[in-house]
Amino acid sequence: MLIGLLVGALIGRVTAPGPVQLLRVEPVADGLQLWFDREPQLYSQDVDGAVGMLFQAQGSAGNGRLELDGTSVGWRLQITERGLLLHFVATRPLVADWDGEERDGDWLLQVRVAPR
């Protein structure tokens, strides 16, 4: 019985998927497109007009700037112990919305940002 339990645990460990991986980040006219190998868990918070999103995923850090309605918006993707942290900051308060879909076997998350 103990051998069966150990073999079952080993098979479960081998077949379990690894962490979600961020494949690439693409700036678009109204925000960012983030490509993952599968759907990540996502937590979002809007604090005083700055937008922060935490993804339960692994990937590379990055940053950049977007021009939205005459407002310069900075974005930064950081690696933290809890996952990837994406935040947007501008001189004016921001709002964000997002949606995701499976496309060509990967998960596409479209994040749209606009001045409030």
N, C-alpha and C positions, 0 to 999 in steps of 0.2 A: 504494500500500500504506500509506503514511504517512497519507494522508487517511482511509482506511478505519479505521485505528487511532484517529485523533483523533475521528472521528464516533462510533465505538463507545464510546470513553471518555466522550464528551459524553452519549450516550444513557444509559449506565450511571449517570452522575452525576445526571441528571434523574430517572430512575426509582427511584433508591435511596431508601428511606425515611429520614426524618430521625430524630433521637433520640427515644427513648421519652418520652412526656409523662405526668406524674402529673396526673390530672384532678381528684381530690378525695380527702379523708381523712375517714372517718366513725368516730367513737368508737362502740363497741358494748359490751355488758355485760362481755365478757371480753377486750377488746383493741381492735384497730382494723381497719377495712376500708379498703384503699387501692385506688383505681380508676385504672388506667393505660389508655392508648390501645391498647397491646399488651403482651405479656409482657416484663418487663425482666429483665436478668441480675441475680442477687441473691447477695450474699455476707453471711454471718452469723457472729457471734462472741459467745460468752458469756464475759465476763471478770469473775470474782469476783461472780457473781450479777447483774451488769448485762448487759443484752442490747443488742447493736448490730447493725444491718443496713444494708448499703450497696447502693443500687439504681443501676444504670447508667441513669439517667433524669434528666429536667429537670422542674422544677416549683417550687412556692412553699414557703417555709419555714413552719413552724407549731409549736405546742406545746399541751399540755393536761395534764389530770390524769384518772386513772381510779380508781375504788374497787373493789378486788378482794379479797374475803374479809376485809374490815376493814383492808386495807392500801392506803394511798394510793400510787399509781404515777404518776410523771411521765413524759411522753413529749415528745420534741422531734425535729423534722424540720429538718435543716440542709442548706443548699446548700454543696457542696464542689467542688473542681476535678475530683474523680473521679465525682461524681454526687450523689445525695441520701442523706444519712446519717440514719437513724432510730434513736434509742436510748430505752430504757426504764430508769428508775432508781427504786429504792424503798429503804426502810430495811431490808427483808429481801431475801435473795437471790431472784432471779427465774429462771424458765425460760420459754421461748417455743417455740411451734410454729406452723407456718403451712402453708397450702395455697392454691393458685391455680386459677382456672378462667376460661374465657371465658364471658362473660355479656353478651348483647345487643350483641355486637361489640366490647366492651371487655374488659380483663383485670382481674378482681377478685382481690386478694390478701388473705386473711383471716389476721391475726396474732392469736394467742391468747397471753396472758401470765398466769402464775400464780406465787404465791409458792412457792419450793422447799420 
